[in-house]
């Protein structure tokens, strides 16, 4: 009798352990994409190229989103509006900033931001084409990888550059003596190179992992939207993008918030008129709040939501937030115009001896 009871306990323990493992597997997080199950059959269906792997959709709402008006009409129209306004504005601002690089060190960062915005806007043209064609990618696997890498890489690049601008203006306003003694041109060049180094690191996995998959249920080839998250290569990509989201979107936002708070506090106590400087600093922070905060927070919440056993529904809202994030490419030229009224001027800071320190930011 005792042996029988012991055997029953062992069976229950093993069964409980297996159920826990299955449960953990079911809620494995798949941020920033819809997940699909690979189909091992090789024959093509409805003329599908044999080189295009096939996936079955995992979540019922995926088909509704991929074929709905939000992804096939609203998002691409917003992309096209951003491109129409952003490309001419950034080209015009970039042509003006190039002439100031030798005179004003900050122009190096602004030029870097303008180049990043232009690359992002060019990728939006291809993404708009993809969405307007019912989320059906017809340009091939290589083009999909390049466009996806360029799109997300330049979002990170722009956020980091705005963070560098916030730090630079913080040092000029709060620590003017330290800022006066810094090799500003060398620092801005190093900061720009570091940002583009992060860009290269961010886009490399996107370029190495397959992004296009055929979805038989909808008769379309998706680009990055549906991936086999259970495969090791794509699971690594998903965790990698989550780390980039924290380090390249949320971290610059936090840095910008701290710098903005300290700059406003310091300049509000000053006896000089810093209205334009405060406006330009406020615009940098406003771009972060309006454009980058929703995408960064929703990406993180999507990850947490899946960890506790939720569905992939937040990915739809994340796509809308990313669409909103692209608006920064239109707002940045206004940032340049606002900065031009304070950048390059000799700003005078009152010292503790009643003298003034002349700075150029």
Beta strands, then each sheet from edge to edge (+ up, - down):
strand 1: 34-39
strand 2: 54-57
strand 3: 212-215
strand 4: 220-223
strand 5: 226-227
strand 6: 346-350
strand 7: 356-360
sheet 1: 2+ 1- 5-
sheet 2: 3+ 4-
sheet 3: 6+ 7-
end
